[in-house]
Amino acid sequence: MSGSGQIAYSKVDGDWDGIRTAGRNGLLSVVAALFFWGITLKKVRKMADKDKGWKVGMDDCLRVLNSLLRE
């Protein structure tokens, strides 16, 4: 993270072995949470201001998955 609290995406290279762990509360839980969050946003259009947070979460999750696949 940078000093502003934003993730420094240019610095995501490194050792991803710590996250490559099987278990019930792993990355699948994150994907499931994003899925249900997206379904809720689609059903309730009044939450359009919450779309940005969902999109940021999706981008973060995709970056992690892509980093895991590269190794």
PDB file of N, CA, C, O and CB in Angstrom:
ATOM      1  N   MET A   1       0.836  -1.171   0.000  1.00  0.00           N
ATOM      2  CA  MET A   1       0.000   0.000   0.000  1.00  0.00           C
ATOM      3  C   MET A   1       0.885   1.239   0.000  1.00  0.00           C
ATOM      4  O   MET A   1       1.993   1.248   0.535  1.00  0.00           O
ATOM      5  CB  MET A   1      -0.953  -0.005   1.207  1.00  0.00           C
ATOM      6  N   SER A   2       0.359   2.262  -0.610  1.00  0.00           N
ATOM      7  CA  SER A   2       1.058   3.533  -0.598  1.00  0.00           C
ATOM      8  C   SER A   2       0.639   4.314   0.652  1.00  0.00           C
ATOM      9  O   SER A   2      -0.223   3.864   1.406  1.00  0.00           O
ATOM     10  CB  SER A   2       0.761   4.345  -1.895  1.00  0.00           C
ATOM     11  N   GLY A   3       1.235   5.457   0.866  1.00  0.00           N
ATOM     12  CA  GLY A   3       0.906   6.276   2.022  1.00  0.00           C
ATOM     13  C   GLY A   3      -0.529   6.781   1.998  1.00  0.00           C
ATOM     14  O   GLY A   3      -1.071   7.151   3.039  1.00  0.00           O
ATOM     15  N   SER A   4      -1.152   6.800   0.821  1.00  0.00           N
ATOM     16  CA  SER A   4      -2.526   7.288   0.696  1.00  0.00           C
ATOM     17  C   SER A   4      -3.561   6.213   1.013  1.00  0.00           C
ATOM     18  O   SER A   4      -4.761   6.485   0.984  1.00  0.00           O
ATOM     19  CB  SER A   4      -2.759   7.817  -0.702  1.00  0.00           C
ATOM     20  N   GLY A   5      -3.115   5.007   1.313  1.00  0.00           N
ATOM     21  CA  GLY A   5      -4.038   3.913   1.587  1.00  0.00           C
ATOM     22  C   GLY A   5      -4.451   3.150   0.344  1.00  0.00           C
ATOM     23  O   GLY A   5      -5.245   2.213   0.426  1.00  0.00           O
ATOM     24  N   GLN A   6      -3.921   3.541  -0.809  1.00  0.00           N
ATOM     25  CA  GLN A   6      -4.226   2.875  -2.074  1.00  0.00           C
ATOM     26  C   GLN A   6      -3.220   1.749  -2.314  1.00  0.00           C
ATOM     27  O   GLN A   6      -2.063   1.848  -1.903  1.00  0.00           O
ATOM     28  CB  GLN A   6      -4.206   3.889  -3.253  1.00  0.00           C
ATOM     29  N   ILE A   7      -3.654   0.698  -2.969  1.00  0.00           N
ATOM     30  CA  ILE A   7      -2.763  -0.413  -3.296  1.00  0.00           C
ATOM     31  C   ILE A   7      -1.850  -0.001  -4.428  1.00  0.00           C
ATOM     32  O   ILE A   7      -2.310   0.518  -5.445  1.00  0.00           O
ATOM     33  CB  ILE A   7      -3.562  -1.681  -3.675  1.00  0.00           C
ATOM     34  N   ALA A   8      -0.557  -0.228  -4.259  1.00  0.00           N
ATOM     35  CA  ALA A   8       0.420   0.066  -5.309  1.00  0.00           C
ATOM     36  C   ALA A   8       0.492  -1.151  -6.231  1.00  0.00           C
ATOM     37  O   ALA A   8       1.273  -2.073  -5.993  1.00  0.00           O
ATOM     38  CB  ALA A   8       1.839   0.412  -4.701  1.00  0.00           C
ATOM     39  N   TYR A   9      -0.329  -1.146  -7.286  1.00  0.00           N
ATOM     40  CA  TYR A   9      -0.438  -2.309  -8.164  1.00  0.00           C
ATOM     41  C   TYR A   9       0.849  -2.616  -8.907  1.00  0.00           C
ATOM     42  O   TYR A   9       1.034  -3.740  -9.372  1.00  0.00           O
ATOM     43  CB  TYR A   9      -1.542  -2.098  -9.153  1.00  0.00           C
ATOM     44  N   SER A  10       1.729  -1.657  -9.029  1.00  0.00           N
ATOM     45  CA  SER A  10       3.008  -1.919  -9.695  1.00  0.00           C
ATOM     46  C   SER A  10       3.918  -2.773  -8.828  1.00  0.00           C
ATOM     47  O   SER A  10       4.956  -3.238  -9.298  1.00  0.00           O
ATOM     48  CB  SER A  10       3.707  -0.606 -10.045  1.00  0.00           C
ATOM     49  N   LYS A  11       3.548  -2.989  -7.568  1.00  0.00           N
ATOM     50  CA  LYS A  11       4.378  -3.747  -6.634  1.00  0.00           C
ATOM     51  C   LYS A  11       3.718  -5.051  -6.193  1.00  0.00           C
ATOM     52  O   LYS A  11       3.916  -5.487  -5.059  1.00  0.00           O
ATOM     53  CB  LYS A  11       4.691  -2.899  -5.418  1.00  0.00           C
ATOM     54  N   VAL A  12       2.950  -5.670  -7.059  1.00  0.00           N
ATOM     55  CA  VAL A  12       2.261  -6.906  -6.670  1.00  0.00           C
ATOM     56  C   VAL A  12       3.098  -8.150  -6.951  1.00  0.00           C
ATOM     57  O   VAL A  12       2.682  -9.257  -6.609  1.00  0.00           O
ATOM     58  CB  VAL A  12       0.932  -7.012  -7.399  1.00  0.00           C
ATOM     59  N   ASP A  13       4.257  -7.993  -7.560  1.00  0.00           N
ATOM     60  CA  ASP A  13       5.125  -9.138  -7.793  1.00  0.00           C
ATOM     61  C   ASP A  13       5.712  -9.606  -6.475  1.00  0.00           C
ATOM     62  O   ASP A  13       5.890  -8.819  -5.545  1.00  0.00           O
ATOM     63  CB  ASP A  13       6.245  -8.788  -8.794  1.00  0.00           C
ATOM     64  N   GLY A  14       6.003 -10.871  -6.406  1.00  0.00           N
ATOM     65  CA  GLY A  14       6.599 -11.398  -5.183  1.00  0.00           C
ATOM     66  C   GLY A  14       6.171 -12.833  -4.942  1.00  0.00           C
ATOM     67  O   GLY A  14       5.718 -13.529  -5.851  1.00  0.00           O
ATOM     68  N   ASP A  15       6.321 -13.253  -3.718  1.00  0.00           N
ATOM     69  CA  ASP A  15       6.019 -14.624  -3.320  1.00  0.00           C
ATOM     70  C   ASP A  15       4.539 -14.743  -2.948  1.00  0.00           C
ATOM     71  O   ASP A  15       4.082 -14.139  -1.978  1.00  0.00           O
ATOM     72  CB  ASP A  15       6.916 -15.062  -2.133  1.00  0.00           C
ATOM     73  N   TRP A  16       3.804 -15.524  -3.729  1.00  0.00           N
ATOM     74  CA  TRP A  16       2.369 -15.717  -3.504  1.00  0.00           C
ATOM     75  C   TRP A  16       2.067 -17.044  -2.802  1.00  0.00           C
ATOM     76  O   TRP A  16       0.903 -17.430  -2.691  1.00  0.00           O
ATOM     77  CB  TRP A  16       1.623 -15.658  -4.833  1.00  0.00           C
ATOM     78  N   ASP A  17       3.094 -17.741  -2.330  1.00  0.00           N
ATOM     79  CA  ASP A  17       2.875 -19.046  -1.689  1.00  0.00           C
ATOM     80  C   ASP A  17       2.021 -18.953  -0.426  1.00  0.00           C
ATOM     81  O   ASP A  17       1.300 -19.897  -0.103  1.00  0.00           O
ATOM     82  CB  ASP A  17       4.207 -19.679  -1.347  1.00  0.00           C
ATOM     83  N   GLY A  18       2.091 -17.846   0.283  1.00  0.00           N
ATOM     84  CA  GLY A  18       1.312 -17.682   1.512  1.00  0.00           C
ATOM     85  C   GLY A  18      -0.190 -17.686   1.268  1.00  0.00           C
ATOM     86  O   GLY A  18      -0.961 -18.063   2.151  1.00  0.00           O
ATOM     87  N   ILE A  19      -0.604 -17.278   0.100  1.00  0.00           N
ATOM     88  CA  ILE A  19      -2.033 -17.242  -0.220  1.00  0.00           C
ATOM     89  C   ILE A  19      -2.481 -18.517  -0.937  1.00  0.00           C
ATOM     90  O   ILE A  19      -3.678 -18.781  -1.050  1.00  0.00           O
ATOM     91  CB  ILE A  19      -2.350 -16.018  -1.085  1.00  0.00           C
ATOM     92  N   ARG A  20      -1.540 -19.288  -1.410  1.00  0.00           N
ATOM     93  CA  ARG A  20      -1.845 -20.529  -2.134  1.00  0.00           C
ATOM     94  C   ARG A  20      -2.040 -21.668  -1.118  1.00  0.00           C
ATOM     95  O   ARG A  20      -1.256 -22.615  -1.059  1.00  0.00           O
ATOM     96  CB  ARG A  20      -0.696 -20.880  -3.157  1.00  0.00           C
ATOM     97  N   THR A  21      -3.105 -21.542  -0.328  1.00  0.00           N
ATOM     98  CA  THR A  21      -3.380 -22.501   0.735  1.00  0.00           C
ATOM     99  C   THR A  21      -4.815 -22.992   0.610  1.00  0.00           C
ATOM    100  O   THR A  21      -5.739 -22.195   0.452  1.00  0.00           O
ATOM    101  CB  THR A  21      -3.135 -21.872   2.128  1.00  0.00           C
ATOM    102  N   ALA A  22      -4.995 -24.283   0.681  1.00  0.00           N
ATOM    103  CA  ALA A  22      -6.344 -24.852   0.586  1.00  0.00           C
ATOM    104  C   ALA A  22      -7.062 -24.717   1.929  1.00  0.00           C
ATOM    105  O   ALA A  22      -6.429 -24.650   2.983  1.00  0.00           O
ATOM    106  CB  ALA A  22      -6.284 -26.343   0.151  1.00  0.00           C
ATOM    107  N   GLY A  23      -8.375 -24.679   1.872  1.00  0.00           N
ATOM    108  CA  GLY A  23      -9.159 -24.622   3.099  1.00  0.00           C
ATOM    109  C   GLY A  23     -10.530 -24.028   2.842  1.00  0.00           C
ATOM    110  O   GLY A  23     -10.788 -23.465   1.779  1.00  0.00           O
ATOM    111  N   ARG A  24     -11.406 -24.160   3.825  1.00  0.00           N
ATOM    112  CA  ARG A  24     -12.779 -23.684   3.683  1.00  0.00           C
ATOM    113  C   ARG A  24     -12.869 -22.169   3.562  1.00  0.00           C
ATOM    114  O   ARG A  24     -13.770 -21.663   2.894  1.00  0.00           O
ATOM    115  CB  ARG A  24     -13.603 -24.142   4.855  1.00  0.00           C
ATOM    116  N   ASN A  25     -11.983 -21.456   4.174  1.00  0.00           N
ATOM    117  CA  ASN A  25     -12.070 -19.995   4.196  1.00  0.00           C
ATOM    118  C   ASN A  25     -11.021 -19.370   3.287  1.00  0.00           C
ATOM    119  O   ASN A  25     -10.414 -18.357   3.634  1.00  0.00           O
ATOM    120  CB  ASN A  25     -11.904 -19.470   5.626  1.00  0.00           C
ATOM    121  N   GLY A  26     -10.814 -19.963   2.146  1.00  0.00           N
ATOM    122  CA  GLY A  26      -9.815 -19.480   1.218  1.00  0.00           C
ATOM    123  C   GLY A  26     -10.373 -18.508   0.200  1.00  0.00           C
ATOM    124  O   GLY A  26     -11.365 -17.822   0.447  1.00  0.00           O
ATOM    125  N   LEU A  27      -9.726 -18.463  -0.934  1.00  0.00           N
ATOM    126  CA  LEU A  27     -10.084 -17.533  -1.988  1.00  0.00           C
ATOM    127  C   LEU A  27     -11.485 -17.785  -2.538  1.00  0.00           C
ATOM    128  O   LEU A  27     -12.131 -16.862  -3.033  1.00  0.00           O
ATOM    129  CB  LEU A  27      -9.076 -17.613  -3.102  1.00  0.00           C
ATOM    130  N   LEU A  28     -11.950 -19.010  -2.457  1.00  0.00           N
ATOM    131  CA  LEU A  28     -13.307 -19.313  -2.911  1.00  0.00           C
ATOM    132  C   LEU A  28     -14.348 -18.505  -2.130  1.00  0.00           C
ATOM    133  O   LEU A  28     -15.360 -18.092  -2.696  1.00  0.00           O
ATOM    134  CB  LEU A  28     -13.591 -20.816  -2.769  1.00  0.00           C
ATOM    135  N   SER A  29     -14.108 -18.281  -0.854  1.00  0.00           N
ATOM    136  CA  SER A  29     -15.023 -17.464  -0.054  1.00  0.00           C
ATOM    137  C   SER A  29     -15.065 -16.030  -0.562  1.00  0.00           C
ATOM    138  O   SER A  29     -16.126 -15.406  -0.567  1.00  0.00           O
ATOM    139  CB  SER A  29     -14.609 -17.486   1.420  1.00  0.00           C
ATOM    140  N   VAL A  30     -13.931 -15.505  -0.984  1.00  0.00           N
ATOM    141  CA  VAL A  30     -13.872 -14.140  -1.520  1.00  0.00           C
ATOM    142  C   VAL A  30     -14.658 -14.066  -2.825  1.00  0.00           C
ATOM    143  O   VAL A  30     -15.436 -13.136  -3.037  1.00  0.00           O
ATOM    144  CB  VAL A  30     -12.399 -13.695  -1.747  1.00  0.00           C
ATOM    145  N   VAL A  31     -14.450 -15.054  -3.700  1.00  0.00           N
ATOM    146  CA  VAL A  31     -15.163 -15.093  -4.980  1.00  0.00           C
ATOM    147  C   VAL A  31     -16.667 -15.208  -4.742  1.00  0.00           C
ATOM    148  O   VAL A  31     -17.452 -14.536  -5.412  1.00  0.00           O
ATOM    149  CB  VAL A  31     -14.664 -16.274  -5.849  1.00  0.00           C
ATOM    150  N   ALA A  32     -17.069 -16.044  -3.806  1.00  0.00           N
ATOM    151  CA  ALA A  32     -18.492 -16.206  -3.493  1.00  0.00           C
ATOM    152  C   ALA A  32     -19.082 -14.905  -2.954  1.00  0.00           C
ATOM    153  O   ALA A  32     -20.193 -14.526  -3.325  1.00  0.00           O
ATOM    154  CB  ALA A  32     -18.694 -17.340  -2.473  1.00  0.00           C
ATOM    155  N   ALA A  33     -18.349 -14.225  -2.088  1.00  0.00           N
ATOM    156  CA  ALA A  33     -18.835 -12.953  -1.541  1.00  0.00           C
ATOM    157  C   ALA A  33     -19.012 -11.915  -2.650  1.00  0.00           C
ATOM    158  O   ALA A  33     -20.010 -11.194  -2.672  1.00  0.00           O
ATOM    159  CB  ALA A  33     -17.863 -12.421  -0.468  1.00  0.00           C
ATOM    160  N   LEU A  34     -18.054 -11.839  -3.563  1.00  0.00           N
ATOM    161  CA  LEU A  34     -18.173 -10.901  -4.687  1.00  0.00           C
ATOM    162  C   LEU A  34     -19.355 -11.260  -5.581  1.00  0.00           C
ATOM    163  O   LEU A  34     -20.043 -10.375  -6.089  1.00  0.00           O
ATOM    164  CB  LEU A  34     -16.878 -10.886  -5.513  1.00  0.00           C
ATOM    165  N   PHE A  35     -19.590 -12.551  -5.773  1.00  0.00           N
ATOM    166  CA  PHE A  35     -20.720 -13.006  -6.582  1.00  0.00           C
ATOM    167  C   PHE A  35     -22.045 -12.542  -5.978  1.00  0.00           C
ATOM    168  O   PHE A  35     -22.872 -11.949  -6.671  1.00  0.00           O
ATOM    169  CB  PHE A  35     -20.703 -14.538  -6.712  1.00  0.00           C
ATOM    170  N   PHE A  36     -22.248 -12.812  -4.681  1.00  0.00           N
ATOM    171  CA  PHE A  36     -23.507 -12.451  -4.038  1.00  0.00           C
ATOM    172  C   PHE A  36     -23.663 -10.934  -3.911  1.00  0.00           C
ATOM    173  O   PHE A  36     -24.778 -10.417  -3.986  1.00  0.00           O
ATOM    174  CB  PHE A  36     -23.597 -13.102  -2.661  1.00  0.00           C
ATOM    175  N   TRP A  37     -22.560 -10.224  -3.720  1.00  0.00           N
ATOM    176  CA  TRP A  37     -22.594  -8.760  -3.688  1.00  0.00           C
ATOM    177  C   TRP A  37     -23.055  -8.233  -5.051  1.00  0.00           C
ATOM    178  O   TRP A  37     -23.890  -7.331  -5.124  1.00  0.00           O
ATOM    179  CB  TRP A  37     -21.192  -8.177  -3.317  1.00  0.00           C
ATOM    180  N   GLY A  38     -22.512  -8.797  -6.117  1.00  0.00           N
ATOM    181  CA  GLY A  38     -22.899  -8.395  -7.474  1.00  0.00           C
ATOM    182  C   GLY A  38     -24.357  -8.690  -7.770  1.00  0.00           C
ATOM    183  O   GLY A  38     -25.040  -7.874  -8.390  1.00  0.00           O
ATOM    184  N   ILE A  39     -24.847  -9.850  -7.335  1.00  0.00           N
ATOM    185  CA  ILE A  39     -26.260 -10.205  -7.524  1.00  0.00           C
ATOM    186  C   ILE A  39     -27.154  -9.193  -6.814  1.00  0.00           C
ATOM    187  O   ILE A  39     -28.164  -8.753  -7.363  1.00  0.00           O
ATOM    188  CB  ILE A  39     -26.545 -11.638  -6.995  1.00  0.00           C
ATOM    189  N   THR A  40     -26.777  -8.830  -5.601  1.00  0.00           N
ATOM    190  CA  THR A  40     -27.563  -7.862  -4.841  1.00  0.00           C
ATOM    191  C   THR A  40     -27.572  -6.505  -5.537  1.00  0.00           C
ATOM    192  O   THR A  40     -28.618  -5.862  -5.623  1.00  0.00           O
ATOM    193  CB  THR A  40     -27.009  -7.722  -3.416  1.00  0.00           C
ATOM    194  N   LEU A  41     -26.424  -6.066  -6.033  1.00  0.00           N
ATOM    195  CA  LEU A  41     -26.362  -4.790  -6.745  1.00  0.00           C
ATOM    196  C   LEU A  41     -27.253  -4.790  -7.976  1.00  0.00           C
ATOM    197  O   LEU A  41     -27.894  -3.788  -8.293  1.00  0.00           O
ATOM    198  CB  LEU A  41     -24.929  -4.478  -7.147  1.00  0.00           C
ATOM    199  N   LYS A  42     -27.287  -5.928  -8.667  1.00  0.00           N
ATOM    200  CA  LYS A  42     -28.099  -6.037  -9.877  1.00  0.00           C
ATOM    201  C   LYS A  42     -29.591  -5.953  -9.543  1.00  0.00           C
ATOM    202  O   LYS A  42     -30.365  -5.362 -10.296  1.00  0.00           O
ATOM    203  CB  LYS A  42     -27.790  -7.354 -10.609  1.00  0.00           C
ATOM    204  N   LYS A  43     -29.990  -6.542  -8.424  1.00  0.00           N
ATOM    205  CA  LYS A  43     -31.401  -6.547  -8.024  1.00  0.00           C
ATOM    206  C   LYS A  43     -31.850  -5.189  -7.496  1.00  0.00           C
ATOM    207  O   LYS A  43     -32.991  -4.782  -7.717  1.00  0.00           O
ATOM    208  CB  LYS A  43     -31.642  -7.614  -6.965  1.00  0.00           C
ATOM    209  N   VAL A  44     -30.969  -4.496  -6.806  1.00  0.00           N
ATOM    210  CA  VAL A  44     -31.338  -3.240  -6.146  1.00  0.00           C
ATOM    211  C   VAL A  44     -30.576  -2.102  -6.815  1.00  0.00           C
ATOM    212  O   VAL A  44     -29.445  -1.794  -6.438  1.00  0.00           O
ATOM    213  CB  VAL A  44     -31.033  -3.291  -4.607  1.00  0.00           C
ATOM    214  N   ARG A  45     -31.193  -1.495  -7.791  1.00  0.00           N
ATOM    215  CA  ARG A  45     -30.543  -0.422  -8.565  1.00  0.00           C
ATOM    216  C   ARG A  45     -30.255   0.819  -7.723  1.00  0.00           C
ATOM    217  O   ARG A  45     -29.434   1.647  -8.118  1.00  0.00           O
ATOM    218  CB  ARG A  45     -31.416  -0.036  -9.750  1.00  0.00           C
ATOM    219  N   LYS A  46     -30.901   0.965  -6.591  1.00  0.00           N
ATOM    220  CA  LYS A  46     -30.684   2.132  -5.725  1.00  0.00           C
ATOM    221  C   LYS A  46     -29.287   2.123  -5.115  1.00  0.00           C
ATOM    222  O   LYS A  46     -28.853   3.119  -4.537  1.00  0.00           O
ATOM    223  CB  LYS A  46     -31.735   2.173  -4.613  1.00  0.00           C
ATOM    224  N   MET A  47     -28.587   1.005  -5.242  1.00  0.00           N
ATOM    225  CA  MET A  47     -27.258   0.892  -4.651  1.00  0.00           C
ATOM    226  C   MET A  47     -26.160   1.202  -5.668  1.00  0.00           C
ATOM    227  O   MET A  47     -25.042   0.703  -5.542  1.00  0.00           O
ATOM    228  CB  MET A  47     -27.058  -0.504  -4.076  1.00  0.00           C
ATOM    229  N   ALA A  48     -26.468   2.011  -6.662  1.00  0.00           N
ATOM    230  CA  ALA A  48     -25.508   2.306  -7.722  1.00  0.00           C
ATOM    231  C   ALA A  48     -24.222   2.911  -7.177  1.00  0.00           C
ATOM    232  O   ALA A  48     -23.153   2.705  -7.751  1.00  0.00           O
ATOM    233  CB  ALA A  48     -26.126   3.245  -8.738  1.00  0.00           C
ATOM    234  N   ASP A  49     -24.309   3.654  -6.076  1.00  0.00           N
ATOM    235  CA  ASP A  49     -23.106   4.245  -5.494  1.00  0.00           C
ATOM    236  C   ASP A  49     -22.194   3.175  -4.885  1.00  0.00           C
ATOM    237  O   ASP A  49     -21.018   3.441  -4.633  1.00  0.00           O
ATOM    238  CB  ASP A  49     -23.488   5.276  -4.429  1.00  0.00           C
ATOM    239  N   LYS A  50     -22.716   1.981  -4.649  1.00  0.00           N
ATOM    240  CA  LYS A  50     -21.922   0.880  -4.101  1.00  0.00           C
ATOM    241  C   LYS A  50     -21.220   0.086  -5.198  1.00  0.00           C
ATOM    242  O   LYS A  50     -20.362  -0.746  -4.903  1.00  0.00           O
ATOM    243  CB  LYS A  50     -22.807  -0.047  -3.280  1.00  0.00           C
ATOM    244  N   ASP A  51     -21.574   0.334  -6.465  1.00  0.00           N
ATOM    245  CA  ASP A  51     -20.944  -0.382  -7.580  1.00  0.00           C
ATOM    246  C   ASP A  51     -19.439  -0.194  -7.607  1.00  0.00           C
ATOM    247  O   ASP A  51     -18.704  -1.124  -7.940  1.00  0.00           O
ATOM    248  CB  ASP A  51     -21.534   0.078  -8.897  1.00  0.00           C
ATOM    249  N   LYS A  52     -18.973   0.994  -7.262  1.00  0.00           N
ATOM    250  CA  LYS A  52     -17.540   1.273  -7.315  1.00  0.00           C
ATOM    251  C   LYS A  52     -16.768   0.339  -6.385  1.00  0.00           C
ATOM    252  O   LYS A  52     -15.730  -0.198  -6.771  1.00  0.00           O
ATOM    253  CB  LYS A  52     -17.265   2.738  -6.942  1.00  0.00           C
ATOM    254  N   GLY A  53     -17.257   0.144  -5.183  1.00  0.00           N
ATOM    255  CA  GLY A  53     -16.594  -0.759  -4.238  1.00  0.00           C
ATOM    256  C   GLY A  53     -16.557  -2.180  -4.759  1.00  0.00           C
ATOM    257  O   GLY A  53     -15.554  -2.875  -4.598  1.00  0.00           O
ATOM    258  N   TRP A  54     -17.641  -2.620  -5.383  1.00  0.00           N
ATOM    259  CA  TRP A  54     -17.692  -3.970  -5.946  1.00  0.00           C
ATOM    260  C   TRP A  54     -16.682  -4.110  -7.081  1.00  0.00           C
ATOM    261  O   TRP A  54     -15.978  -5.115  -7.175  1.00  0.00           O
ATOM    262  CB  TRP A  54     -19.115  -4.295  -6.452  1.00  0.00           C
ATOM    263  N   LYS A  55     -16.615  -3.103  -7.937  1.00  0.00           N
ATOM    264  CA  LYS A  55     -15.669  -3.148  -9.062  1.00  0.00           C
ATOM    265  C   LYS A  55     -14.226  -3.155  -8.580  1.00  0.00           C
ATOM    266  O   LYS A  55     -13.387  -3.846  -9.158  1.00  0.00           O
ATOM    267  CB  LYS A  55     -15.895  -1.957  -9.996  1.00  0.00           C
ATOM    268  N   VAL A  56     -13.928  -2.404  -7.540  1.00  0.00           N
ATOM    269  CA  VAL A  56     -12.580  -2.409  -6.965  1.00  0.00           C
ATOM    270  C   VAL A  56     -12.271  -3.793  -6.392  1.00  0.00           C
ATOM    271  O   VAL A  56     -11.172  -4.314  -6.580  1.00  0.00           O
ATOM    272  CB  VAL A  56     -12.444  -1.317  -5.862  1.00  0.00           C
ATOM    273  N   GLY A  57     -13.235  -4.384  -5.699  1.00  0.00           N
ATOM    274  CA  GLY A  57     -13.047  -5.737  -5.168  1.00  0.00           C
ATOM    275  C   GLY A  57     -12.825  -6.762  -6.265  1.00  0.00           C
ATOM    276  O   GLY A  57     -11.983  -7.650  -6.132  1.00  0.00           O
ATOM    277  N   MET A  58     -13.578  -6.641  -7.347  1.00  0.00           N
ATOM    278  CA  MET A  58     -13.396  -7.553  -8.489  1.00  0.00           C
ATOM    279  C   MET A  58     -12.009  -7.391  -9.100  1.00  0.00           C
ATOM    280  O   MET A  58     -11.341  -8.381  -9.400  1.00  0.00           O
ATOM    281  CB  MET A  58     -14.474  -7.301  -9.561  1.00  0.00           C
ATOM    282  N   ASP A  59     -11.578  -6.153  -9.284  1.00  0.00           N
ATOM    283  CA  ASP A  59     -10.243  -5.906  -9.839  1.00  0.00           C
ATOM    284  C   ASP A  59      -9.157  -6.496  -8.950  1.00  0.00           C
ATOM    285  O   ASP A  59      -8.218  -7.120  -9.444  1.00  0.00           O
ATOM    286  CB  ASP A  59     -10.009  -4.403 -10.020  1.00  0.00           C
ATOM    287  N   ASP A  60      -9.280  -6.300  -7.642  1.00  0.00           N
ATOM    288  CA  ASP A  60      -8.299  -6.856  -6.706  1.00  0.00           C
ATOM    289  C   ASP A  60      -8.263  -8.376  -6.782  1.00  0.00           C
ATOM    290  O   ASP A  60      -7.191  -8.980  -6.813  1.00  0.00           O
ATOM    291  CB  ASP A  60      -8.615  -6.413  -5.277  1.00  0.00           C
ATOM    292  N   CYS A  61      -9.443  -8.986  -6.810  1.00  0.00           N
ATOM    293  CA  CYS A  61      -9.525 -10.449  -6.875  1.00  0.00           C
ATOM    294  C   CYS A  61      -8.911 -10.965  -8.173  1.00  0.00           C
ATOM    295  O   CYS A  61      -8.190 -11.963  -8.162  1.00  0.00           O
ATOM    296  CB  CYS A  61     -10.989 -10.915  -6.759  1.00  0.00           C
ATOM    297  N   LEU A  62      -9.187 -10.300  -9.283  1.00  0.00           N
ATOM    298  CA  LEU A  62      -8.608 -10.705 -10.563  1.00  0.00           C
ATOM    299  C   LEU A  62      -7.090 -10.579 -10.569  1.00  0.00           C
ATOM    300  O   LEU A  62      -6.396 -11.429 -11.127  1.00  0.00           O
ATOM    301  CB  LEU A  62      -9.196  -9.873 -11.689  1.00  0.00           C
ATOM    302  N   ARG A  63      -6.575  -9.522  -9.952  1.00  0.00           N
ATOM    303  CA  ARG A  63      -5.114  -9.356  -9.871  1.00  0.00           C
ATOM    304  C   ARG A  63      -4.478 -10.503  -9.081  1.00  0.00           C
ATOM    305  O   ARG A  63      -3.432 -11.025  -9.467  1.00  0.00           O
ATOM    306  CB  ARG A  63      -4.759  -7.998  -9.214  1.00  0.00           C
ATOM    307  N   VAL A  64      -5.109 -10.883  -7.989  1.00  0.00           N
ATOM    308  CA  VAL A  64      -4.587 -11.984  -7.179  1.00  0.00           C
ATOM    309  C   VAL A  64      -4.628 -13.280  -7.970  1.00  0.00           C
ATOM    310  O   VAL A  64      -3.644 -14.018  -7.996  1.00  0.00           O
ATOM    311  CB  VAL A  64      -5.386 -12.131  -5.871  1.00  0.00           C
ATOM    312  N   LEU A  65      -5.762 -13.570  -8.621  1.00  0.00           N
ATOM    313  CA  LEU A  65      -5.875 -14.803  -9.397  1.00  0.00           C
ATOM    314  C   LEU A  65      -4.855 -14.832 -10.541  1.00  0.00           C
ATOM    315  O   LEU A  65      -4.236 -15.867 -10.788  1.00  0.00           O
ATOM    316  CB  LEU A  65      -7.299 -14.951  -9.953  1.00  0.00           C
ATOM    317  N   ASN A  66      -4.678 -13.715 -11.235  1.00  0.00           N
ATOM    318  CA  ASN A  66      -3.684 -13.663 -12.300  1.00  0.00           C
ATOM    319  C   ASN A  66      -2.273 -13.857 -11.770  1.00  0.00           C
ATOM    320  O   ASN A  66      -1.461 -14.532 -12.404  1.00  0.00           O
ATOM    321  CB  ASN A  66      -3.777 -12.346 -13.035  1.00  0.00           C
ATOM    322  N   SER A  67      -1.974 -13.279 -10.623  1.00  0.00           N
ATOM    323  CA  SER A  67      -0.649 -13.457 -10.013  1.00  0.00           C
ATOM    324  C   SER A  67      -0.410 -14.904  -9.612  1.00  0.00           C
ATOM    325  O   SER A  67       0.694 -15.422  -9.782  1.00  0.00           O
ATOM    326  CB  SER A  67      -0.498 -12.551  -8.791  1.00  0.00           C
ATOM    327  N   LEU A  68      -1.433 -15.556  -9.083  1.00  0.00           N
ATOM    328  CA  LEU A  68      -1.311 -16.968  -8.705  1.00  0.00           C
ATOM    329  C   LEU A  68      -1.105 -17.858  -9.931  1.00  0.00           C
ATOM    330  O   LEU A  68      -0.363 -18.839  -9.879  1.00  0.00           O
ATOM    331  CB  LEU A  68      -2.557 -17.423  -7.934  1.00  0.00           C
ATOM    332  N   LEU A  69      -1.760 -17.511 -11.016  1.00  0.00           N
ATOM    333  CA  LEU A  69      -1.638 -18.324 -12.235  1.00  0.00           C
ATOM    334  C   LEU A  69      -0.285 -18.151 -12.909  1.00  0.00           C
ATOM    335  O   LEU A  69       0.186 -19.064 -13.586  1.00  0.00           O
ATOM    336  CB  LEU A  69      -2.742 -17.965 -13.216  1.00  0.00           C
ATOM    337  N   ARG A  70       0.347 -16.997 -12.736  1.00  0.00           N
ATOM    338  CA  ARG A  70       1.648 -16.752 -13.356  1.00  0.00           C
ATOM    339  C   ARG A  70       2.743 -17.613 -12.766  1.00  0.00           C
ATOM    340  O   ARG A  70       3.717 -17.923 -13.450  1.00  0.00           O
ATOM    341  CB  ARG A  70       2.021 -15.304 -13.218  1.00  0.00           C
ATOM    342  N   GLU A  71       2.606 -18.003 -11.521  1.00  0.00           N
ATOM    343  CA  GLU A  71       3.684 -18.765 -10.858  1.00  0.00           C
ATOM    344  C   GLU A  71       3.591 -20.235 -11.154  1.00  0.00           C
ATOM    345  O   GLU A  71       4.416 -21.014 -10.676  1.00  0.00           O
ATOM    346  CB  GLU A  71       3.646 -18.554  -9.357  1.00  0.00           C
TER     347      GLU A  71
END
